[in-house]
Amino acid sequence: MISRKRFAAYSRLLYWSFGNAMREYFSVRTRAAMNILAVAMDVAIWGTLAGLIGPSIAPMLAEYGTSNPVTFMLSGIIISRFVDMAQLIQPYFFRTSYKTYHHRPFNIWLVCFIESIDEAYFWRLLNLFIYISLAALLFGVFLKFDSCAFWLIVILGALYRLGLNLFTAGWIVLTKGEKDPITWFYTATNRLLTGELFPVAALPALLQWVAKIHPQTYVNLLARKATLQGQTLRQILPQIGTLLVLATAFLLLGCVTLRVCIKRAKREGTMKW
């Protein structure tokens, strides 16, 4: 159990982090206007592109719960953004703030989570809301977010991304590098090879094999079934096994890697506090 004094300290830290984000947002009107315009342009570009290439991919969309290419493409982008919002531990925390809080009476994971609620997170949250609204207003793309199945899929996707972030954190701590090869590979293939923008069936055979080992492929498929087809948790549960295994494997890989890398960096004296 967290003591009252410690709980108050966490609350003040959260209030300070989110308060700064709010003040930063509302004090920069030009940035707000440009940000909204950028989101609107993104929705318009992808929606228009989907309309242009629609006839070539429409026959492959049935398994995703839609036959409309515009709905398919914009729903994939929205689902990906939900997963991005759900993973709240950033790898660069362990290169900077970790040294500050390591010997203080705070739980390091809670501090890492709280420091993620910053000005950048506030912008991502606002962008997601604007994106969903414009997709509905401009192209009639309506998703059902009251589905327990959808939120379970998002959580599993977030756990996979969390595992990648922890792996990156360990890589940064040990090598002082910026990008690790595993996260680079999965991030580079995330948008085009996982069914976010194009159905996996449209890919060449070799790339379809890559899609099968990518957790986001199953997130995009199952989340669409929940939000577009309205499938319930009971209907999706039999298909969730592969995603559950992959998410668990990535999370374990990330936790073990970070733990080992921090211990080695301490032993070698490359982390100073």
N, C-alpha and C positions, 0 to 999 in steps of 0.2 A: 504493500500500500504506500502511496505517496503522502508524505506529511503535509499539513496545512501550509507550513512555511515554504516548502518546496513547490507545492502547487501554486502558491501565490507568485513565486519567482517565475515559473513557467508561463503563467498567465500574463505577467508583465512583459515577458520576452515576446510572446505572441502578439500582444497589443501593440508593442513598439514596432514589430516587423510589419504587421498588416497596416498599422496607422501610417507608417512612412510610405507604404505603397499607395494608400488612398490619397495622401497629401501630394505625392509625386504625380499621380494621375490627374487630379483635379486642378493642379497648378499649371498644366501644360496643355492649353486648349488646341494649339496648332497640331501637336503630336496626336491628340485624340482624334481630331478630324481626319488627319492623314491615315491614321490606323484604320478607322472605319472605312475610308475610301479604298484602302488596300484590300481589306476583307471583301468588300463588294466586288472589286475587280477580280479577285481570286474566284469567287463564286460564279461570276459571269463568264470568265474564261473557261473554267472546267465544265460548266453547264453547256456552254456553246459547243465546246469540243465534243462533249458526249453526244450532242445532237448531230454533229457532222459524221462521227464514226459509228453512230448507232446501228445502221443496217448490218454492219459486218460482225458485230458482237451480240446482237439481240438474241440469236438462237441459243447462245451459251449461258443465258442469264437465269434460266428457270430455277436452277438449284439454289440461287441466291434469294429467291422469293420475289423477284420482279422480272418484267420483260422490258422495262423502260431503261434505256442506257443512261439517261440523265439522273434518274433516281439511283441507279446502281453506283455511278461515279461519285455523286455528292454524298450519298450515304456512307461510302467507303472512307471519304475524307473526314466526315464527322465522327465516325467510329474511331478512326486513328487518333483524332484530336482528344476524344474522351480518354483513350488509353494514356496519351501523353499527360493529361491533367491528373490522372489517378496515381502516377508514380511520382512520389514527392521527396525522394532522397536523391540529391544530386552528387555526382562523384567528386566534384571539385571542393566540396566541403572538407574532405579528408586531406586536401593539400594545404588548406589555409586555416579554417576555423577549428579543425580538430585539435590542433596544437594549443589553441586558446582554452578549450573546455576540458581537455583531457584530465587534468588534475583538479578540477572543480567539482563541487557536489551536485552535478547534473547528470542525468542519464544521457549519454552521448547520442543515442538514436532519437530521443525526443527533441534534443536541441537541433539535430540535423533536419528533422521534419519541420520544426518551427521556422528555422532559417530559410526553408524553401518557400514559405509563404511571404514572398517579397514582391517588389514592384513588377518584376517580370511575370510572376505567377498571376498577379492581378490582371495584367494585360492579356495573358493566354485565356483566362476565364472569360473576360469580356469578349475577346475575339470569337470564342466558341459560341457564346450566346448570339452574337451578331450573325455568325455563319449559319446557325440553325434557322434563325429568323429570316434571313435573306433567301436561303434555299427554299423555304416554304413560300415566301412572298413572290419570288421571281420565277420559280420553276415548279411550285406545287409539290415539293418533296416533304412529306410529313412522316416522321418516325415515331414509334410508340416507345416512350421512355419509361412507362409505368410497368415494364416487364421485369420480373425478378431474374428471368433467364438472361436478359441483356446485361444487367448489373453484375451478375456472376461472371459472365464472359469478360466484361471490362476489368473486373478484379483479377482474373487469371492472366489477362494480357498485361496488366500493371505489374503483376508478380514477375512475369518474364522480363519486362523492361527493367524492373528493380534489380533482378539478377545481373543483367548487362551493366547497369550503372555501378553495382558493387564490384563487378569484375574490373571495370574501367578505373574505379577508385583505387583498387589494389595495384593496378598497372601504373597509375600516376604516382602513388606513394613510393613504389619500388624503383621505377625507371625514370621518374620525373618527366616522362613523355606525355603527350597530349591525347593520343588516340591508340587504342589497342586493336590488334587485327580482328578479333572476334566481333567486337561491337561495330567496328568499321564495316565488316562484311554484312552483318545483319541490318545495319542502318542503311547501307547503300542499296540493298535489295528490297527494303521494306515497302517502298511505294509501288514499284513496277511489277514485282514478282509474287505478291501475296494476295492478289485479288482486290486490292484497294481501288485501282483505276481501271484495270482490265481483268476479265475472267481468266483464271488459271488455265482453263482449257484452250485459250487462244495462244498460249506460249508454246515454243518449241519443246520437244520431249525432254531435253537436258534441263531446261529451265523449270519445267514442271517438277522435276526431281528436286531441284533446289527449293521450290515452293513447299514441298512435302515436309521438309525439315525446318521450316520457318514457322514458329508459333503464331505469328500475325496472320498467316493464311487461315488458320482455324478460327481466330478471332473475327476476321472479316466475314467468313462464311456463316458462323453460328450467330453472330450479332445481327446480321441482316435477317436471318430466319426469325429471330425474336422480334425485331423492330418492324420488319416489312410484312412477314407472313403472320406475325402474331403467335408464333409457336411458344408454348409454355415451357417451364423448367422441366416438367416431366417428359415432354416430347424431345427436348434437346439433350437431356441427361445421357442417353445411350451413346451420343456422338461426341461427348465431351472428353472422353478418356485420353485421346492423343494430346489435346491441349493441356490437360491436367498434368500428364507425365512430363511434357516439355517445359511447362512453367515451373514445376517442382525442380526439374534437373537444372535449369538455368539459375534458379534462386539458390540452390545448394552450391553450384559452381561459383556464383558471385560471393556468397558468404565465406566459403572456404578460402577462396583466392584472396579476399580482402584481409582475412585474419592472418593468413600465412605471410602476406606481403608486409603488413604492419609489424609483425614480429621480426621479420628479417631486417626491415629498415631500422628498427630499434637496435637490433643486435649489431648492425653495421654502422650505427651512429649517423645515419643520413636523415633522421627525424630529430629535431632539436626542440625541447621545451623545458 
